[in-house]
Amino acid sequence: MTKNVFAWHLRSTETRRKASDMALRSDELHYNLQHLNGMLTTHEAAKQLDLSYWHFMHLVEKGLIPGVRVVDRWLFSPNDLNEYRRRKYGELEDMAKTALEHPAIELTEKQETICQYLVKSERPSEIARKLKQSRQAVHSQITLIREKVSRTQPKKPSSQSIQENSLNISPRTSRARKSPIPLRPPKK
């Protein structure tokens, strides 16, 4: 019986050696897959979006940034990363383009510079670093720019006002008006 156990152990060990010789090590697989389709590793993708590794992974785990998990690595498509950036910062880019195109908005020199950076798809934190300003100061300027643009743009009707107009309801009171309760005459 011990001969059979020993023979089984020997065959099992040989099988494991062959399997390990055939399998790629994790770092070899990582290298091969990374260059297969131009996919980016987690660190490369985080750097492209100018995010910390941990914040980037938080967004991936929440499902906000799509990726592919292969063995023990995440891989990301540059197109998916650009789409995420567009979803996140596209509104700012559009606002900045509008502000730069309309002289009636009367941007200050600093606001104009910020708009030029925004049009180039730069994040507010990057802009703050380049201008040597705090992020809060840059966000304050962006808020001012947004207000100036909204003042010059015709207001788009909200979905609620469209619904009220189609039902011929006045915007202030969407409920039906009730007639006032009559007062009782004073007791004598």
C-alpha positions in Angstrom: 0.0 0.0 0.0 2.8 2.4 0.7 4.1 1.7 -2.8 0.8 3.0 -4.3 0.8 6.1 -2.1 4.4 6.9 -3.1 3.7 6.3 -6.8 0.6 8.6 -6.6 2.6 11.3 -4.9 5.3 11.0 -7.5 2.8 11.3 -10.4 1.1 14.2 -8.6 4.4 16.1 -8.2 5.3 15.6 -11.9 1.9 16.8 -13.0 2.3 20.0 -10.9 5.8 20.6 -12.3 4.4 20.3 -15.9 1.5 22.6 -15.1 3.8 25.2 -13.5 6.1 25.1 -16.5 3.2 25.7 -18.8 1.6 28.6 -16.8 2.8 32.1 -17.2 3.9 33.8 -14.1 1.7 36.7 -13.1 4.2 39.4 -14.2 4.7 37.7 -17.6 1.0 37.5 -18.1 0.7 41.1 -17.1 3.3 42.2 -19.6 1.8 40.1 -22.5 -1.8 41.2 -21.9 -0.9 44.8 -21.3 0.6 45.2 -24.8 -1.9 43.0 -26.5 -4.5 45.6 -27.1 -2.9 48.8 -25.7 -4.7 48.2 -22.4 -3.4 50.1 -19.4 -2.6 48.8 -16.0 -4.3 50.2 -12.9 -1.3 52.5 -12.1 -1.1 53.8 -15.7 -4.8 54.4 -15.9 -4.9 56.3 -12.6 -1.9 58.4 -13.8 -3.7 59.2 -17.1 -6.8 60.4 -15.2 -4.5 62.2 -12.7 -6.0 60.3 -9.7 -4.4 58.6 -6.9 -4.3 54.8 -7.1 -6.7 54.3 -4.2 -9.2 56.9 -5.5 -9.1 55.3 -8.9 -9.7 51.8 -7.5 -12.6 53.2 -5.5 -14.2 54.4 -8.7 -13.5 51.1 -10.4 -15.1 49.1 -7.5 -18.2 51.4 -7.6 -18.5 50.6 -11.3 -17.9 54.2 -12.6 -14.8 53.2 -14.6 -15.1 50.0 -16.6 -12.2 47.6 -16.6 -11.3 43.9 -17.3 -10.1 41.7 -14.5 -7.5 39.1 -15.8 -6.1 36.7 -13.2 -5.0 39.1 -10.5 -4.7 42.3 -12.6 -7.1 45.0 -13.8 -6.7 46.3 -17.4 -8.3 49.4 -18.8 -9.1 50.6 -22.3 -7.9 54.2 -23.1 -11.2 54.8 -24.8 -13.1 53.9 -21.6 -10.9 56.3 -19.6 -11.5 59.1 -22.1 -15.3 58.4 -21.9 -15.1 58.6 -18.1 -13.2 61.9 -18.4 -15.8 63.3 -20.8 -18.7 62.3 -18.6 -17.0 63.8 -15.6 -15.6 67.0 -17.1 -17.5 67.5 -20.4 -20.0 69.9 -18.9 -17.1 72.1 -17.8 -15.5 72.0 -21.2 -18.7 73.0 -22.9 -19.2 75.9 -20.5 -15.7 77.1 -21.0 -16.1 77.0 -24.8 -19.3 79.0 -24.5 -17.6 81.6 -22.2 -14.7 82.0 -24.6 -16.9 82.4 -27.7 -19.1 85.1 -26.3 -17.4 88.4 -25.5 -20.6 89.6 -23.8 -19.8 87.4 -20.9 -16.9 89.7 -20.0 -14.4 87.2 -18.4 -11.6 88.5 -16.3 -8.0 87.5 -17.3 -7.9 84.8 -14.7 -11.3 83.4 -15.8 -10.2 83.4 -19.4 -7.0 81.5 -18.5 -9.0 78.9 -16.6 -11.5 78.5 -19.5 -8.6 77.9 -21.9 -7.3 75.2 -19.6 -10.8 73.6 -19.3 -11.2 73.5 -23.1 -8.0 71.5 -23.2 -9.6 68.9 -20.9 -7.6 69.8 -17.9 -9.1 69.1 -14.5 -9.5 71.9 -11.9 -6.9 70.4 -9.7 -4.4 70.5 -12.6 -5.3 74.1 -13.3 -4.8 75.0 -9.7 -1.3 73.5 -9.8 -0.4 75.3 -13.0 -1.7 78.7 -11.8 -0.2 78.1 -8.3 -3.6 78.7 -6.8 -5.6 76.7 -4.3 -8.2 74.3 -5.7 -10.8 76.3 -3.8 -9.8 79.5 -5.6 -10.1 77.8 -9.0 -13.5 76.3 -8.1 -14.7 79.7 -7.0 -13.7 81.2 -10.4 -15.4 78.3 -12.2 -18.6 79.0 -10.2 -18.4 82.7 -11.3 -17.8 81.7 -14.9 -20.9 79.3 -14.7 -23.0 82.2 -13.3 -21.9 84.6 -16.1 -22.6 82.0 -18.8 -26.0 81.2 -17.3 -27.0 84.9 -17.3 -26.2 85.3 -21.0 -27.7 82.0 -22.1 -31.5 81.7 -22.7 -32.9 79.5 -19.9 -33.9 76.0 -21.0 -37.3 75.1 -19.8 -37.2 72.5 -17.1 -39.1 69.2 -17.5 -41.5 70.4 -14.8 -42.4 73.6 -16.5 -42.9 71.8 -19.8 -45.3 69.4 -18.1 -47.1 72.3 -16.4 -47.5 74.2 -19.7 -48.9 71.1 -21.4 -51.5 70.7 -18.6 -52.2 74.5 -18.5 -51.3 74.7 -14.8 -49.7 77.8 -13.4 -46.1 77.2 -12.4 -46.6 78.4 -8.8 -49.5 76.2 -7.9 -49.6 72.8 -9.4 -52.4 71.6 -7.2 -56.0 72.6 -7.9 -57.2 75.6 -6.0 -59.9 75.0 -3.4 -62.5 77.6 -2.7 -62.0 79.4 0.6 -64.0 78.2 3.6 -66.8 80.6 4.4 -66.6 82.4 7.7 -69.4 81.9 10.2 -71.2 85.0 11.2 -70.3 86.2 14.7 -72.5 85.0 17.5 -74.7 87.6 19.1 
